[in-house]
Protein backbone atom coordinates (compact mmCIF):
# COMPACT_ATOMS: atom_id res chain seq x y z
CA UNK A 1 0.00 0.00 0.00
CA UNK A 2 1.30 3.44 -0.87
CA UNK A 3 2.30 5.60 2.08
CA UNK A 4 0.93 8.71 0.42
CA UNK A 5 -2.55 8.66 -1.11
CA UNK A 6 -2.60 8.73 -4.91
CA UNK A 7 -5.37 11.27 -4.55
CA UNK A 8 -8.91 11.54 -3.29
CA UNK A 9 -11.81 10.05 -5.25
CA UNK A 10 -15.41 10.95 -4.47
CA UNK A 11 -17.84 8.24 -5.58
CA UNK A 12 -21.45 9.40 -5.97
CA UNK A 13 -23.75 6.42 -6.55
CA UNK A 14 -27.07 5.36 -5.04
CA UNK A 15 -26.20 1.63 -5.25
CA UNK A 16 -24.34 0.38 -2.14
CA UNK A 17 -22.93 -2.59 -4.09
CA UNK A 18 -21.35 -0.28 -6.69
CA UNK A 19 -20.13 2.03 -3.92
CA UNK A 20 -18.37 -0.88 -2.22
CA UNK A 21 -16.90 -2.23 -5.47
CA UNK A 22 -15.51 1.17 -6.44
CA UNK A 23 -14.19 1.85 -2.92
CA UNK A 24 -12.27 -1.44 -2.90
CA UNK A 25 -10.82 -0.89 -6.38
CA UNK A 26 -9.72 2.68 -5.67
CA UNK A 27 -8.34 1.91 -2.21
CA UNK A 28 -6.25 -0.95 -3.66
CA UNK A 29 -4.65 1.66 -5.92
CA UNK A 30 -3.86 3.93 -2.97
CA UNK A 31 -6.68 6.44 -3.31
CA UNK A 32 -8.54 7.93 -0.39
CA UNK A 33 -12.22 7.28 -1.12
CA UNK A 34 -15.22 9.37 -0.12
CA UNK A 35 -18.75 8.16 -0.85
CA UNK A 36 -22.07 9.93 -1.29
CA UNK A 37 -25.37 8.17 -1.94
CA UNK A 38 -27.11 10.90 -3.95
CA UNK A 39 -26.57 14.12 -5.88
CA UNK A 40 -27.14 16.66 -3.07
CA UNK A 41 -24.84 14.73 -0.70
CA UNK A 42 -22.27 14.50 -3.51
CA UNK A 43 -22.41 18.26 -4.06
CA UNK A 44 -21.90 18.84 -0.32
CA UNK A 45 -18.89 16.48 -0.34
CA UNK A 46 -17.39 18.19 -3.40
CA UNK A 47 -17.60 21.56 -1.69
CA UNK A 48 -16.31 20.29 1.68
CA UNK A 49 -13.51 17.98 0.55
CA UNK A 50 -12.49 19.22 -2.92
CA UNK A 51 -11.52 15.72 -4.15
CA UNK A 52 -9.04 15.12 -6.98
CA UNK A 53 -11.72 13.44 -9.11
CA UNK A 54 -15.46 12.79 -8.85
CA UNK A 55 -16.94 9.53 -10.18
CA UNK A 56 -20.69 9.94 -10.63
CA UNK A 57 -23.45 7.49 -11.55
CA UNK A 58 -25.75 9.06 -14.14
CA UNK A 59 -29.03 7.43 -13.07
CA UNK A 60 -29.86 8.48 -9.51
CA UNK A 61 -33.19 9.58 -8.05
CA UNK A 62 -33.72 13.30 -7.53
CA UNK A 63 -30.58 15.08 -8.72
CA UNK A 64 -29.14 12.78 -11.38
CA UNK A 65 -25.49 12.58 -12.42
CA UNK A 66 -25.89 15.01 -15.31
CA UNK A 67 -27.42 17.66 -13.03
CA UNK A 68 -24.73 17.07 -10.41
CA UNK A 69 -21.97 17.37 -13.01
CA UNK A 70 -23.48 20.60 -14.35
CA UNK A 71 -23.70 22.00 -10.79
CA UNK A 72 -20.04 21.13 -10.10
CA UNK A 73 -18.90 22.68 -13.38
CA UNK A 74 -21.06 25.81 -12.91
CA UNK A 75 -19.50 26.67 -9.52
CA UNK A 76 -16.21 28.60 -9.93
CA UNK A 77 -14.90 26.98 -6.72
CA UNK A 78 -15.32 23.44 -8.13
CA UNK A 79 -15.40 23.89 -11.92
CA UNK A 80 -11.79 22.69 -12.23
CA UNK A 81 -12.54 19.28 -10.71
CA UNK A 82 -12.47 16.39 -13.17
CA UNK A 83 -15.72 14.45 -13.37
CA UNK A 84 -16.09 10.92 -14.71
CA UNK A 85 -19.63 9.75 -15.40
CA UNK A 86 -20.34 6.07 -14.93
CA UNK A 87 -23.51 4.82 -16.57
CA UNK A 88 -25.42 1.87 -17.95
CA UNK A 89 -26.68 4.32 -20.59
CA UNK A 90 -24.37 3.61 -23.51
CA UNK A 91 -26.15 5.19 -26.49
CA UNK A 92 -24.35 7.96 -28.40
CA UNK A 93 -27.03 10.44 -27.28
CA UNK A 94 -26.38 9.51 -23.63
CA UNK A 95 -22.64 9.99 -24.02
CA UNK A 96 -23.21 13.35 -25.76
CA UNK A 97 -25.50 14.41 -22.89
CA UNK A 98 -22.71 13.51 -20.47
CA UNK A 99 -20.22 15.61 -22.42
CA UNK A 100 -22.73 18.48 -22.61
CA UNK A 101 -23.05 18.43 -18.79
CA UNK A 102 -19.32 19.15 -18.59
CA UNK A 103 -18.06 15.65 -17.75
CA UNK A 104 -14.38 15.01 -18.50
CA UNK A 105 -14.89 11.28 -19.15
CA UNK A 106 -17.75 8.80 -19.63
CA UNK A 107 -17.43 5.10 -18.84
CA UNK A 108 -20.26 2.66 -19.49
CA UNK A 109 -21.41 -0.16 -17.19
CA UNK A 110 -20.55 -2.92 -17.04
CA UNK A 111 -17.06 -1.50 -16.86
CA UNK A 112 -13.63 -3.07 -16.83
CA UNK A 113 -12.11 -2.09 -13.43
CA UNK A 114 -8.64 -1.57 -14.91
CA UNK A 115 -10.02 0.73 -17.62
CA UNK A 116 -11.85 2.76 -14.97
CA UNK A 117 -8.70 2.99 -12.81
CA UNK A 118 -6.68 4.14 -15.84
CA UNK A 119 -9.22 6.85 -16.70
CA UNK A 120 -9.31 8.09 -13.10
CA UNK A 121 -5.50 8.12 -12.90
CA UNK A 122 -5.35 10.19 -16.12
CA UNK A 123 -7.87 12.70 -14.75
CA UNK A 124 -6.10 13.01 -11.38
CA UNK A 125 -2.72 13.50 -13.09
CA UNK A 126 -4.14 16.12 -15.46
CA UNK A 127 -5.86 17.94 -12.59
CA UNK A 128 -2.73 17.98 -10.42
CA UNK A 129 -0.85 19.39 -13.40
CA UNK A 130 -3.26 22.34 -13.48
CA UNK A 131 -2.76 23.36 -9.86
N, C-alpha and C positions, 0 to 999 in steps of 0.2 A: 504494500500500500504506500502511496506517495506520502511524504511528510507534509508537503504543502498541497493544498487543494488545487486541482486543475482549473477550478473556477466554480461558480455557483450557478446551478440550473434550477429554474422554477418550473415545475410541472403543473399545468392546470388541466385537470381532467376529472369528470364526474364519476368515472368508473374506478373503484378501489383496486380492482385487479390490475388494470393498466397502470395506475399510480404505483403500485408495488413493483410491477415488472420494470418500469422505467427507473424507479429509485434504485433497485438492485443493479441494473445495468450501468447507470451513471456512477453510483458509488464504487463499483468495481474498477472504474476508470479514474477514480480519485476526485470526482466532483462532490461538492457539498450540494445536497438536494433539498429544496423546499417544495412543499406540495400545497396546492389549493384545489378545492373540490368544485368550484364554480367561478364564473367570470368576475363577479364583484369581489370575491375573496382573492382572486388572482390579481386584480387591479390594486387592491390594498397591499398585497405582498410585493408587487413590482415597486410601488411607491416607497414602502418601508425598507426593503432589502436591496433594491437596485441590483438584481442578479446579472450575471454575465450573458445569459441567454434565457429565453422563455420558450418552453415547449407547450403548445396549446392544442387541445382537442377542438375540432371545429364544431361538432354537434354536442352542445350542452344546453340544458334547459335555461330559460331566462336569457341572460347575456351569453350569446354563443361566441365561439372562437373568433369569428370575423369581426364582431362588434368589439370584443376585447382587444384584438390586434389594432383596430382602428383607434380605440381610446388610448392605447399605449403610444402609438405613433403620433397622435394629435397633441399629446402633452409634451411641451418643450423639455421638461425634466426627464422624460423617459423615451423620447423619440429615437434616441441613438441605440436603444437596446435591440439586439437581434431577436427576431421572433421566428420560430419554426412551427408551422401548423402541421398537425398530425390528424389525418382524417381517413375514414372509410370512403369518403366521397372522392372518386378518382376520375370523374369525367373532366374533359378539358375546361368546360364552363366552371366547374368547381375550383379547379386549379387557378383559372383566371380570376375568379372572385377572391381567392386567397391572396393573389398578387395585388389585386386592386385594394385590398384592406391594408396593404403595407407590409405583408409578411416577407421575410428575407429568404425563406425556404418552405417547401411543401413536401411532406412525405406521406405516402398513402399507406393505410392499414390493409392487410397485414404487412408489417414492415420487417425488414431484415435488421436485427439489432446492430450489427456492425456498420451497416449503411447509416443508420440513425446516429450512432456514435461519431462516425466520420463527419457527418453534416454538422453536428453540434460542435465538434472540435474546430471545424473550419470557421464557424460563426464566432466562437469565443476568441479564436486567434485574430480574426479580422477586427473584432470589437476592441480587443486589447491594443491592437495596433493604432486605433483611432484616438485612444486616450493618452 
